[in-house]
């Protein structure tokens, strides 16, 4: 009787874990093969409008920087701002990182990259501190970036994920 009970418990746990793994696989597959949700797209659009207004208010810059969501960036890159030969400025955001923490991407990475775009727009291509000069930091703070650091702090991502409210 005891053995039969242990077998049933084992089968239940195994089945539960298998279903959980299938759910995780499906979630990853769905995220990878579909665009970002409309909710996240709306948040990005609203944040971009806020950043554009702040750029105009603080720096008299009224420019539409292209925001491109891409899954072609390296996994260690959250975002990247590019100044092309034809003087276009584009902000790339790593789609894969939105799965990890979309709020961090919108509230920290987007202002971070927008600050780089403003630096490029102003003609400042400083390589000081890997293009994260004091001037850049001030622009990032004026754009209400939550974290205006050169590198991502893992604690910022993890702590926000553990906040229940």
OpenMM code with the backbone's topology and positions (N, CA, C; nanometers):
from openmm import Vec3, app, unit

residues = "UNK UNK UNK UNK UNK UNK UNK UNK UNK UNK UNK UNK UNK UNK UNK UNK UNK UNK UNK UNK UNK UNK UNK UNK UNK UNK UNK UNK UNK UNK UNK UNK UNK UNK UNK UNK UNK UNK UNK UNK UNK UNK UNK UNK UNK UNK UNK UNK UNK UNK UNK UNK UNK UNK UNK UNK UNK UNK UNK UNK UNK UNK UNK UNK UNK UNK UNK UNK UNK UNK UNK UNK UNK UNK UNK UNK UNK UNK UNK UNK UNK UNK UNK UNK UNK UNK UNK UNK UNK UNK UNK UNK UNK UNK UNK UNK UNK UNK UNK UNK UNK UNK UNK UNK UNK UNK UNK UNK UNK UNK UNK UNK UNK UNK UNK UNK UNK UNK UNK UNK UNK UNK UNK UNK UNK UNK UNK UNK UNK UNK UNK UNK UNK UNK UNK UNK UNK UNK UNK UNK UNK UNK UNK UNK UNK UNK UNK UNK UNK UNK UNK UNK UNK UNK UNK UNK UNK UNK UNK UNK UNK UNK UNK UNK UNK".split()
positions = [
    Vec3(0.0821, -0.1202, 0.0000),
    Vec3(0.0000, 0.0000, 0.0000),
    Vec3(0.0864, 0.1266, 0.0000),
    Vec3(0.1898, 0.1244, 0.0828),
    Vec3(0.2800, 0.2393, 0.0933),
    Vec3(0.3533, 0.2618, -0.0398),
    Vec3(0.3939, 0.1546, -0.1043),
    Vec3(0.4646, 0.1651, -0.2316),
    Vec3(0.3734, 0.2233, -0.3393),
    Vec3(0.2501, 0.1801, -0.3415),
    Vec3(0.1549, 0.2316, -0.4396),
    Vec3(0.1316, 0.3811, -0.4194),
    Vec3(0.1251, 0.4212, -0.2959),
    Vec3(0.1065, 0.5641, -0.2652),
    Vec3(0.2274, 0.6455, -0.3115),
    Vec3(0.3478, 0.5947, -0.2866),
    Vec3(0.4696, 0.6636, -0.3315),
    Vec3(0.4734, 0.6735, -0.4844),
    Vec3(0.4331, 0.5677, -0.5506),
    Vec3(0.4298, 0.5697, -0.6973),
    Vec3(0.3314, 0.6751, -0.7466),
    Vec3(0.2157, 0.6844, -0.6844),
    Vec3(0.1165, 0.7856, -0.7236),
    Vec3(0.1683, 0.9275, -0.7006),
    Vec3(0.2338, 0.9483, -0.5880),
    Vec3(0.2923, 1.0806, -0.5595),
    Vec3(0.3991, 1.1131, -0.6641),
    Vec3(0.4846, 1.0159, -0.6928),
    Vec3(0.5887, 1.0357, -0.7934),
    Vec3(0.5279, 1.0689, -0.9299),
    Vec3(0.4262, 0.9949, -0.9699),
    Vec3(0.3606, 1.0210, -1.0982),
    Vec3(0.2958, 1.1593, -1.1014),
    Vec3(0.2346, 1.1987, -0.9917),
    Vec3(0.1730, 1.3315, -0.9849),
    Vec3(0.2788, 1.4406, -1.0005),
    Vec3(0.3872, 1.4291, -0.9249),
    Vec3(0.4940, 1.5300, -0.9311),
    Vec3(0.5559, 1.5324, -1.0710),
    Vec3(0.5804, 1.4160, -1.1279),
    Vec3(0.6388, 1.4083, -1.2618),
    Vec3(0.5470, 1.4722, -1.3658),
    Vec3(0.4187, 1.4421, -1.3580),
    Vec3(0.3215, 1.4999, -1.4517),
    Vec3(0.3141, 1.6511, -1.4362),
    Vec3(0.3092, 1.6970, -1.3122),
    Vec3(0.3044, 1.8412, -1.2861),
    Vec3(0.4278, 1.9108, -1.3439),
    Vec3(0.5452, 1.8546, -1.3184),
    Vec3(0.6695, 1.9149, -1.3689),
    Vec3(0.6737, 1.9137, -1.5216),
    Vec3(0.6264, 1.8063, -1.5811),
    Vec3(0.6226, 1.7990, -1.7268),
    Vec3(0.5305, 1.9062, -1.7847),
    Vec3(0.4140, 1.9228, -1.7255),
    Vec3(0.3215, 2.0272, -1.7711),
    Vec3(0.3814, 2.1663, -1.7520),
    Vec3(0.4509, 2.1865, -1.6429),
    Vec3(0.5155, 2.3150, -1.6166),
    Vec3(0.6240, 2.3427, -1.7209),
    Vec3(0.7043, 2.2416, -1.7537),
    Vec3(0.8077, 2.2582, -1.8566),
    Vec3(0.7467, 2.2891, -1.9931),
    Vec3(0.6373, 2.2238, -2.0257),
    Vec3(0.5685, 2.2512, -2.1526),
    Vec3(0.5179, 2.3949, -2.1543),
    Vec3(0.4624, 2.4398, -2.0426),
    Vec3(0.4143, 2.5781, -2.0328),
    Vec3(0.5292, 2.6767, -2.0530),
    Vec3(0.6426, 2.6536, -1.9885),
    Vec3(0.7587, 2.7429, -2.0025),
    Vec3(0.8081, 2.7426, -2.1473),
    Vec3(0.8176, 2.6244, -2.2070),
    Vec3(0.8617, 2.6153, -2.3456),
    Vec3(0.7673, 2.6919, -2.4375),
    Vec3(0.6372, 2.6736, -2.4187),
    Vec3(0.5388, 2.7409, -2.5029),
    Vec3(0.5472, 2.8932, -2.4861),
    Vec3(0.5631, 2.9389, -2.3627),
    Vec3(0.5755, 3.0837, -2.3381),
    Vec3(0.6969, 3.1407, -2.4100),
    Vec3(0.8089, 3.0706, -2.4021),
    Vec3(0.9304, 3.1169, -2.4701),
    Vec3(0.9123, 3.1157, -2.6214),
    Vec3(0.8527, 3.0097, -2.6721),
    Vec3(0.8292, 2.9982, -2.8156),
    Vec3(0.7376, 3.1105, -2.8636),
    Vec3(0.6300, 3.1334, -2.7900),
    Vec3(0.5333, 3.2370, -2.8267),
    Vec3(0.5979, 3.3758, -2.8255),
    Vec3(0.6783, 3.4047, -2.7227),
    Vec3(0.7449, 3.5347, -2.7138),
    Vec3(0.8434, 3.5524, -2.8292),
    Vec3(0.9181, 3.4470, -2.8583),
    Vec3(1.0212, 3.4553, -2.9618),
    Vec3(0.9617, 3.4755, -3.1010),
    Vec3(0.8467, 3.4174, -3.1283),
    Vec3(0.7904, 3.4185, -3.2630),
    Vec3(0.6785, 3.5197, -3.2841),
    Vec3(0.6505, 3.6015, -3.1847),
    Vec3(0.5457, 3.7030, -3.1978),
    Vec3(0.6014, 3.8394, -3.1604),
    Vec3(0.5396, 3.9455, -3.2099),
    Vec3(0.5837, 4.0796, -3.1694),
    Vec3(0.5494, 4.1046, -3.0226),
    Vec3(0.6043, 4.2129, -2.9698),
    Vec3(0.5728, 4.2500, -2.8315),
    Vec3(0.4233, 4.2736, -2.8170),
    Vec3(0.3742, 4.2572, -2.6964),
    Vec3(0.2309, 4.2766, -2.6720),
    Vec3(0.1922, 4.4226, -2.6955),
    Vec3(0.0667, 4.4447, -2.7230),
    Vec3(0.0173, 4.5816, -2.7441),
    Vec3(0.0362, 4.6661, -2.6196),
    Vec3(0.0254, 4.6054, -2.5023),
    Vec3(0.0454, 4.6779, -2.3767),
    Vec3(0.1877, 4.7338, -2.3689),
    Vec3(0.2860, 4.6508, -2.4009),
    Vec3(0.4257, 4.6961, -2.3976),
    Vec3(0.4502, 4.8001, -2.5065),
    Vec3(0.3949, 4.7785, -2.6257),
    Vec3(0.4106, 4.8766, -2.7340),
    Vec3(0.3527, 5.0118, -2.6942),
    Vec3(0.2383, 5.0103, -2.6266),
    Vec3(0.1762, 5.1353, -2.5810),
    Vec3(0.2639, 5.2040, -2.4777),
    Vec3(0.3206, 5.1272, -2.3857),
    Vec3(0.4100, 5.1853, -2.2844),
    Vec3(0.5336, 5.2473, -2.3496),
    Vec3(0.5885, 5.1797, -2.4503),
    Vec3(0.7049, 5.2340, -2.5218),
    Vec3(0.6669, 5.3641, -2.5916),
    Vec3(0.5527, 5.3647, -2.6573),
    Vec3(0.5070, 5.4847, -2.7284),
    Vec3(0.4864, 5.6003, -2.6307),
    Vec3(0.4214, 5.5739, -2.5176),
    Vec3(0.3979, 5.6791, -2.4178),
    Vec3(0.5292, 5.7313, -2.3602),
    Vec3(0.6230, 5.6410, -2.3329),
    Vec3(0.7523, 5.6830, -2.2793),
    Vec3(0.8280, 5.7642, -2.3839),
    Vec3(0.8189, 5.7254, -2.5093),
    Vec3(0.8852, 5.7996, -2.6168),
    Vec3(0.8286, 5.9407, -2.6280),
    Vec3(0.6977, 5.9540, -2.6148),
    Vec3(0.6347, 6.0872, -2.6178),
    Vec3(0.6849, 6.1710, -2.5012),
    Vec3(0.6923, 6.1109, -2.3828),
    Vec3(0.7438, 6.1815, -2.2648),
    Vec3(0.8877, 6.2255, -2.2876),
    Vec3(0.9708, 6.1359, -2.3408),
    Vec3(1.1113, 6.1691, -2.3661),
    Vec3(1.1244, 6.2803, -2.4697),
    Vec3(1.0423, 6.2750, -2.5734),
    Vec3(1.0456, 6.3796, -2.6761),
    Vec3(1.0074, 6.5148, -2.6154),
    Vec3(0.9059, 6.5160, -2.5297),
    Vec3(0.8649, 6.6404, -2.4637),
    Vec3(0.9739, 6.6931, -2.3716),
    Vec3(1.0380, 6.6040, -2.2969),
    Vec3(1.1477, 6.6462, -2.2092),
    Vec3(1.2655, 6.6992, -2.2909),
    Vec3(1.2953, 6.6339, -2.4032),
    Vec3(1.4051, 6.6800, -2.4895),
    Vec3(1.3756, 6.8193, -2.5436),
    Vec3(1.2507, 6.8445, -2.5778),
    Vec3(1.2146, 6.9771, -2.6273),
    Vec3(1.2209, 7.0801, -2.5145),
    Vec3(1.1680, 7.0448, -2.3988),
    Vec3(1.1638, 7.1371, -2.2852),
    Vec3(1.3042, 7.1696, -2.2347),
    Vec3(1.3904, 7.0690, -2.2249),
    Vec3(1.5237, 7.0891, -2.1665),
    Vec3(1.6281, 7.1345, -2.2690),
    Vec3(1.6147, 7.0873, -2.3952),
    Vec3(1.7206, 7.1118, -2.4935),
    Vec3(1.6715, 7.1731, -2.6242),
    Vec3(1.5439, 7.2055, -2.6336),
    Vec3(1.4828, 7.2612, -2.7546),
    Vec3(1.5069, 7.1713, -2.8762),
    Vec3(1.5034, 7.0407, -2.8538),
    Vec3(1.5194, 6.9430, -2.9615),
    Vec3(1.3831, 6.8830, -2.9914),
    Vec3(1.3398, 6.9007, -3.1157),
    Vec3(1.2114, 6.8457, -3.1586),
    Vec3(1.2388, 6.7504, -3.2750),
    Vec3(1.2852, 6.6324, -3.2402),
    Vec3(1.3263, 6.5357, -3.3421),
    Vec3(1.2657, 6.3998, -3.3091),
    Vec3(1.2189, 6.3303, -3.4114),
    Vec3(1.1662, 6.1946, -3.3924),
    Vec3(1.2784, 6.0941, -3.4162),
    Vec3(1.3300, 6.0386, -3.3081),
    Vec3(1.4305, 5.9340, -3.3205),
    Vec3(1.3587, 5.8013, -3.3436),
    Vec3(1.4081, 5.7237, -3.4400),
    Vec3(1.3474, 5.5936, -3.4681),
    Vec3(1.3729, 5.4995, -3.3509),
    Vec3(1.2679, 5.4316, -3.3065),
    Vec3(1.2795, 5.3288, -3.2032),
    Vec3(1.2542, 5.1949, -3.2723),
    Vec3(1.3527, 5.1071, -3.2671),
    Vec3(1.3429, 4.9784, -3.3348),
    Vec3(1.3596, 4.8671, -3.2312),
    Vec3(1.2609, 4.7798, -3.2248),
    Vec3(1.2689, 4.6634, -3.1370),
    Vec3(1.3293, 4.5507, -3.2202),
    Vec3(1.4409, 4.4964, -3.1735),
    Vec3(1.5124, 4.3969, -3.2529),
    Vec3(1.5526, 4.2773, -3.1668),
    Vec3(1.5479, 4.1597, -3.2256),
    Vec3(1.5994, 4.0421, -3.1556),
    Vec3(1.7371, 4.0040, -3.2099),
    Vec3(1.7991, 4.0964, -3.2812),
    Vec3(1.9292, 4.0707, -3.3412),
    Vec3(2.0455, 4.1250, -3.2572),
    Vec3(2.0154, 4.1934, -3.1472),
    Vec3(2.1218, 4.2422, -3.0595),
    Vec3(2.1760, 4.1261, -2.9767),
    Vec3(2.3018, 4.1382, -2.9356),
    Vec3(2.3604, 4.0367, -2.8480),
    Vec3(2.2822, 4.0339, -2.7166),
    Vec3(2.2822, 3.9200, -2.6514),
    Vec3(2.2062, 3.9067, -2.5270),
    Vec3(2.2558, 3.9986, -2.4162),
    Vec3(2.3837, 4.0353, -2.4188),
    Vec3(2.4336, 4.1242, -2.3140),
    Vec3(2.4043, 4.2713, -2.3435),
    Vec3(2.3456, 4.3010, -2.4585),
    Vec3(2.3079, 4.4384, -2.4930),
    Vec3(2.1587, 4.4588, -2.4687),
    Vec3(2.1271, 4.5585, -2.3882),
    Vec3(1.9874, 4.5915, -2.3629),
    Vec3(1.9365, 4.6872, -2.4701),
    Vec3(2.0245, 4.7741, -2.5174),
    Vec3(1.9877, 4.8697, -2.6204),
    Vec3(2.1125, 4.9258, -2.6859),
    Vec3(2.0907, 4.9988, -2.7943),
    Vec3(2.2029, 5.0577, -2.8671),
    Vec3(2.1494, 5.1735, -2.9508),
    Vec3(2.2240, 5.2827, -2.9526),
    Vec3(2.1876, 5.3964, -3.0363),
    Vec3(2.2897, 5.4062, -3.1487),
    Vec3(2.2406, 5.4221, -3.2704),
    Vec3(2.3270, 5.4199, -3.3886),
    Vec3(2.3122, 5.5507, -3.4649),
    Vec3(2.4268, 5.6067, -3.5027),
    Vec3(2.4320, 5.7252, -3.5881),
    Vec3(2.4842, 5.6784, -3.7225),
    Vec3(2.4011, 5.6822, -3.8254),
    Vec3(2.4403, 5.6285, -3.9561),
    Vec3(2.5124, 5.7338, -4.0401),
    Vec3(2.5685, 5.6885, -4.1500),
    Vec3(2.6427, 5.7774, -4.2395),
    Vec3(2.5545, 5.8866, -4.2987),
    Vec3(2.4263, 5.8568, -4.3176),
    Vec3(2.3364, 5.9598, -4.3716),
    Vec3(2.2722, 6.0429, -4.2598),
    Vec3(2.3353, 6.0406, -4.1425),
    Vec3(2.3001, 6.1237, -4.0266),
    Vec3(2.1654, 6.0882, -3.9640),
    Vec3(2.1181, 5.9669, -3.9879),
    Vec3(1.9991, 5.9185, -3.9180),
    Vec3(2.0414, 5.8648, -3.7819),
    Vec3(1.9558, 5.8855, -3.6847),
    Vec3(1.9808, 5.8352, -3.5503),
    Vec3(1.8694, 5.7370, -3.5174),
    Vec3(1.9082, 5.6161, -3.4787),
    Vec3(1.8092, 5.5130, -3.4461),
    Vec3(1.8433, 5.4504, -3.3118),
    Vec3(1.7398, 5.4209, -3.2360),
    Vec3(1.7542, 5.3547, -3.1068),
    Vec3(1.7047, 5.2112, -3.1228),
    Vec3(1.7924, 5.1165, -3.0935),
    Vec3(1.7567, 4.9748, -3.0981),
    Vec3(1.7385, 4.9242, -2.9556),
    Vec3(1.6293, 4.8529, -2.9322),
    Vec3(1.6040, 4.7909, -2.8028),
    Vec3(1.5984, 4.6397, -2.8227),
    Vec3(1.6622, 4.5673, -2.7326),
    Vec3(1.6703, 4.4222, -2.7424),
    Vec3(1.5373, 4.3584, -2.7017),
    Vec3(1.4673, 4.3020, -2.7980),
    Vec3(1.3360, 4.2416, -2.7726),
    Vec3(1.3440, 4.1337, -2.6651),
    Vec3(1.4501, 4.0543, -2.6671),
    Vec3(1.4621, 3.9442, -2.5719),
    Vec3(1.4672, 3.9927, -2.4276),
    Vec3(1.5178, 4.1119, -2.4053),
    Vec3(1.5274, 4.1656, -2.2694),
    Vec3(1.3926, 4.2128, -2.2159),
    Vec3(1.2965, 4.2369, -2.3037),
    Vec3(1.1631, 4.2757, -2.2576),
    Vec3(1.0967, 4.1612, -2.1822),
    Vec3(1.1308, 4.0393, -2.2182),
    Vec3(1.0737, 3.9238, -2.1485),
    Vec3(1.1233, 3.9192, -2.0043),
    Vec3(1.2478, 3.9584, -1.9868),
    Vec3(1.3084, 3.9552, -1.8536),
    Vec3(1.2474, 4.0611, -1.7620),
    Vec3(1.2366, 4.1848, -1.8122),
    Vec3(1.1819, 4.2923, -1.7299),
    Vec3(1.1459, 4.4105, -1.8201),
    Vec3(1.0214, 4.4170, -1.8607),
    Vec3(0.9793, 4.5218, -1.9546),
    Vec3(0.9834, 4.6605, -1.8907),
    Vec3(0.9517, 4.6706, -1.7623),
    Vec3(0.9549, 4.8021, -1.6964),
    Vec3(1.0959, 4.8592, -1.6940),
    Vec3(1.1956, 4.7749, -1.6692),
    Vec3(1.3340, 4.8214, -1.6695),
    Vec3(1.3726, 4.8712, -1.8086),
    Vec3(1.3310, 4.7986, -1.9106),
    Vec3(1.3622, 4.8387, -2.0481),
    Vec3(1.3013, 4.9750, -2.0805),
    Vec3(1.1795, 4.9977, -2.0345),
    Vec3(1.1090, 5.1218, -2.0681),
    Vec3(1.1558, 5.2378, -1.9811),
    Vec3(1.1738, 5.2146, -1.8518),
    Vec3(1.2045, 5.3236, -1.7590),
    Vec3(1.3533, 5.3538, -1.7446),
    Vec3(1.4393, 5.2601, -1.7807),
    Vec3(1.5835, 5.2827, -1.7660),
    Vec3(1.6579, 5.2787, -1.8991),
    Vec3(1.6364, 5.1728, -1.9756),
    Vec3(1.7134, 5.1559, -2.0998),
    Vec3(1.6713, 5.2574, -2.2056),
    Vec3(1.5421, 5.2786, -2.2230),
    Vec3(1.4959, 5.3738, -2.3258),
    Vec3(1.5471, 5.5159, -2.2989),
    Vec3(1.5363, 5.5707, -2.1758),
    Vec3(1.5953, 5.7035, -2.1516),
    Vec3(1.7477, 5.7039, -2.1690),
    Vec3(1.8128, 5.5943, -2.1306),
    Vec3(1.9577, 5.5806, -2.1471),
    Vec3(1.9949, 5.5969, -2.2950),
    Vec3(1.9262, 5.5230, -2.3802),
    Vec3(1.9556, 5.5292, -2.5237),
    Vec3(1.9096, 5.6616, -2.5846),
    Vec3(1.8013, 5.7167, -2.5352),
    Vec3(1.7534, 5.8465, -2.5837),
    Vec3(1.8565, 5.9554, -2.5528),
    Vec3(1.9232, 5.9432, -2.4374),
    Vec3(2.0293, 6.0386, -2.4025),
    Vec3(2.1443, 6.0289, -2.5029),
    Vec3(2.1784, 5.9069, -2.5448),
    Vec3(2.2810, 5.8910, -2.6491),
    Vec3(2.2350, 5.9565, -2.7794),
    Vec3(2.1079, 5.9377, -2.8139),
    Vec3(2.0544, 5.9972, -2.9372),
    Vec3(2.0654, 6.1496, -2.9319),
    Vec3(2.0358, 6.2081, -2.8177),
    Vec3(2.0474, 6.3540, -2.8030),
    Vec3(2.1929, 6.3970, -2.8165),
    Vec3(2.2841, 6.3206, -2.7572),
    Vec3(2.4269, 6.3528, -2.7711),
    Vec3(2.4668, 6.3512, -2.9195),
    Vec3(2.4234, 6.2498, -2.9923),
    Vec3(2.4536, 6.2436, -3.1359),
    Vec3(2.3910, 6.3617, -3.2091),
    Vec3(2.2674, 6.3937, -3.1751),
    Vec3(2.1968, 6.5051, -3.2396),
    Vec3(2.2717, 6.6365, -3.2168),
    Vec3(2.3287, 6.6518, -3.0966),
    Vec3(2.4045, 6.7730, -3.0637),
    Vec3(2.5456, 6.7703, -3.1230),
    Vec3(2.5820, 6.6601, -3.1881),
    Vec3(2.7141, 6.6502, -3.2493),
    Vec3(2.8229, 6.6118, -3.1517),
    Vec3(2.7868, 6.5612, -3.0357),
    Vec3(2.8842, 6.5216, -2.9342),
    Vec3(2.9056, 6.3706, -2.9438),
    Vec3(3.0202, 6.3325, -2.9990),
    Vec3(3.0531, 6.1909, -3.0158),
    Vec3(3.1646, 6.1514, -2.9198),
    Vec3(3.1610, 6.2076, -2.8007),
    Vec3(3.2634, 6.1840, -2.6998),
    Vec3(3.2765, 6.0350, -2.6688),
    Vec3(3.3991, 5.9896, -2.6577),
    Vec3(3.4258, 5.8499, -2.6204),
    Vec3(3.4610, 5.8394, -2.4719),
    Vec3(3.4513, 5.9515, -2.4007),
    Vec3(3.4823, 5.9528, -2.2579),
    Vec3(3.3944, 5.8518, -2.1841),
    Vec3(3.4578, 5.7654, -2.1078),
    Vec3(3.3883, 5.6633, -2.0285),
    Vec3(3.2945, 5.5800, -2.1169),
    Vec3(3.3417, 5.5444, -2.2351),
    Vec3(3.2604, 5.4637, -2.3265),
    Vec3(3.1339, 5.5343, -2.3709),
    Vec3(3.1442, 5.6624, -2.4015),
    Vec3(3.0317, 5.7487, -2.4441),
    Vec3(2.9319, 5.7770, -2.3323),
    Vec3(2.9745, 5.7607, -2.2083),
    Vec3(2.8882, 5.7878, -2.0929),
    Vec3(2.9518, 5.8978, -2.0075),
    Vec3(2.9741, 6.0119, -2.0718),
    Vec3(3.0389, 6.1252, -2.0060),
    Vec3(2.9462, 6.1892, -1.9030),
    Vec3(2.9990, 6.2858, -1.8316),
    Vec3(2.9184, 6.3600, -1.7338),
    Vec3(2.8027, 6.4310, -1.8043),
    Vec3(2.8299, 6.4856, -1.9235),
    Vec3(2.7248, 6.5528, -2.0010),
    Vec3(2.6134, 6.4537, -2.0348),
    Vec3(2.6521, 6.3338, -2.0770),
    Vec3(2.5525, 6.2309, -2.1083),
    Vec3(2.4707, 6.1958, -1.9840),
    Vec3(2.5388, 6.1805, -1.8702),
    Vec3(2.4681, 6.1473, -1.7452),
    Vec3(2.3658, 6.2549, -1.7106),
    Vec3(2.4035, 6.3807, -1.7280),
    Vec3(2.3093, 6.4896, -1.6988),
    Vec3(2.1888, 6.4849, -1.7923),
    Vec3(2.2130, 6.4568, -1.9194),
    Vec3(2.1013, 6.4452, -2.0144),
    Vec3(2.0104, 6.3297, -1.9732),
    Vec3(2.0701, 6.2171, -1.9399),
    Vec3(1.9923, 6.0994, -1.8993),
    Vec3(1.9069, 6.1303, -1.7758),
    Vec3(1.9651, 6.1993, -1.6799),
    Vec3(1.8892, 6.2364, -1.5589),
    Vec3(1.7785, 6.3357, -1.5923),
    Vec3(1.8065, 6.4297, -1.6826),
    Vec3(1.7031, 6.5254, -1.7246),
    Vec3(1.5891, 6.4570, -1.7993),
    Vec3(1.6173, 6.3401, -1.8560),
    Vec3(1.5136, 6.2623, -1.9244),
    Vec3(1.4438, 6.1657, -1.8278),
    Vec3(1.4717, 6.1837, -1.7011),
    Vec3(1.4097, 6.1044, -1.5939),
    Vec3(1.4417, 5.9563, -1.6045),
    Vec3(1.5642, 5.9267, -1.6485),
    Vec3(1.6091, 5.7874, -1.6504),
    Vec3(1.6278, 5.7379, -1.5082),
    Vec3(1.5775, 5.6206, -1.4796),
    Vec3(1.5873, 5.5670, -1.3436),
    Vec3(1.7293, 5.5269, -1.3089),
    Vec3(1.8030, 5.4797, -1.4079),
    Vec3(1.9394, 5.4348, -1.3842),
    Vec3(2.0267, 5.4876, -1.4971),
    Vec3(2.1074, 5.5869, -1.4673),
    Vec3(2.1921, 5.6481, -1.5704),
    Vec3(2.3366, 5.6034, -1.5511),
    Vec3(2.3554, 5.4730, -1.5549),
    Vec3(2.4878, 5.4144, -1.5399),
    Vec3(2.5341, 5.3593, -1.6736),
    Vec3(2.6646, 5.3352, -1.6809),
    Vec3(2.7197, 5.2811, -1.8050),
    Vec3(2.6731, 5.1371, -1.8266),
    Vec3(2.6723, 5.0605, -1.7195),
    Vec3(2.6349, 4.9197, -1.7308),
    Vec3(2.5078, 4.8920, -1.6524),
    Vec3(2.4393, 4.7888, -1.6922),
    Vec3(2.3179, 4.7454, -1.6234),
    Vec3(2.3578, 4.6838, -1.4903),
    Vec3(2.2850, 4.7202, -1.3874),
    Vec3(2.3050, 4.6577, -1.2571),
    Vec3(2.2002, 4.5481, -1.2424),
    Vec3(2.2474, 4.4251, -1.2294),
    Vec3(2.1548, 4.3117, -1.2216),
    Vec3(2.0549, 4.3268, -1.1079),
    Vec3(2.0975, 4.3906, -0.9990),
    Vec3(2.0058, 4.4089, -0.8858),
    Vec3(1.8844, 4.4912, -0.9246),
    Vec3(1.9020, 4.5887, -1.0138),
    Vec3(1.7882, 4.6704, -1.0580),
    Vec3(1.6818, 4.5835, -1.1236),
    Vec3(1.7256, 4.4859, -1.1986),
    Vec3(1.6319, 4.3980, -1.2689),
    Vec3(1.5686, 4.2998, -1.1715),
    Vec3(1.6512, 4.2380, -1.0887),
    Vec3(1.6017, 4.1348, -0.9974),
    Vec3(1.5105, 4.1935, -0.8910),
    Vec3(1.5490, 4.3058, -0.8320),
    Vec3(1.4685, 4.3651, -0.7252),
    Vec3(1.3304, 4.4012, -0.7764),
    Vec3(1.3226, 4.4571, -0.8944),
    Vec3(1.1913, 4.4938, -0.9479),
    Vec3(1.1055, 4.3704, -0.9720),
    Vec3(1.1680, 4.2604, -1.0103),
    Vec3(1.0917, 4.1378, -1.0334),
    Vec3(1.0366, 4.0801, -0.9036),
    Vec3(1.1023, 4.1097, -0.7914),
    Vec3(1.0564, 4.0545, -0.6638),
    Vec3(0.9548, 4.1438, -0.5944),
    Vec3(0.9349, 4.2652, -0.6448),
    Vec3(0.8325, 4.3527, -0.5866),
    Vec3(0.6948, 4.3002, -0.6239),
    Vec3(0.6163, 4.2697, -0.5229),
    Vec3(0.4830, 4.2166, -0.5500),
    Vec3(0.3816, 4.3275, -0.5747),
    Vec3(0.4086, 4.4469, -0.5254),
    Vec3(0.3114, 4.5565, -0.5379),
    Vec3(0.3724, 4.6754, -0.6061),
] * unit.nanometer
topology = app.Topology()
chain = topology.addChain("A")
for resn in residues:
    res = topology.addResidue(resn, chain)
    for name in ("N", "CA", "C"):
        topology.addAtom(name, app.Element.getBySymbol(name[0]), res)
